[in-house]
């Protein structure tokens, strides 16, 4: 069985690997919306969905991006 520290380290590695891609995708669509004049400074409501069929994970995390 995996210990708590090893589990936390594995999850940290995963999150570090997906953060750059998520940031790039969000930046891209925000820039495009701003270029089209559809978005100005303000607050954007966002959501990230985490899923893993093998362990029955299906959770949506909500947040805001302040521009």
C-alpha positions in Angstrom: 0.0 0.0 0.0 1.2 3.5 -0.8 1.9 5.9 2.0 0.3 9.3 2.4 3.5 11.2 1.5 4.0 9.1 -1.7 0.3 9.6 -2.6 0.6 13.3 -2.1 3.8 13.4 -4.2 2.1 11.5 -7.0 -0.9 13.8 -7.0 1.4 16.9 -6.9 3.3 15.6 -10.0 0.0 15.1 -11.9 -1.2 18.6 -11.0 2.1 20.1 -12.1 1.9 18.3 -15.4 -1.7 19.6 -16.3 -1.3 23.1 -15.0 0.7 24.5 -18.0 -1.7 23.0 -20.5 -4.8 24.3 -18.6 -3.2 27.7 -18.4 -2.3 27.8 -22.1 -5.8 26.8 -23.1 -7.5 29.4 -20.9 -5.1 32.1 -22.0 -5.8 31.3 -25.6 -9.5 31.5 -25.4 -9.5 34.6 -23.3 -7.2 36.4 -25.7 -9.4 35.3 -28.7 -12.5 36.6 -26.9 -10.8 39.9 -26.1 -9.6 40.3 -29.7 -13.2 39.7 -31.0 -14.4 42.4 -28.5 -16.6 39.8 -26.7 -14.7 40.2 -23.4 -13.3 43.1 -21.4 -11.7 43.4 -18.0 -13.8 41.9 -15.2 -14.5 38.5 -13.7 -15.0 35.3 -15.6 -16.6 32.4 -13.9 -14.8 29.1 -14.6 -15.0 25.4 -13.8 -12.6 22.5 -14.0 -14.0 19.0 -14.1 -11.8 16.2 -12.7 -12.8 12.7 -13.7 -11.4 9.2 -13.3 -13.7 6.3 -14.2 -11.5 3.8 -12.5 -11.9 5.3 -9.1 -15.3 6.9 -9.5 -14.1 10.5 -9.4 -16.4 13.0 -11.0 -16.1 16.5 -9.4 -16.4 20.0 -10.7 -14.3 22.8 -9.2 -15.6 26.3 -9.6 -13.6 29.5 -9.5 -13.2 32.9 -11.0 -10.5 34.6 -13.2 -10.2 38.3 -12.4 -9.0 40.2 -15.4 
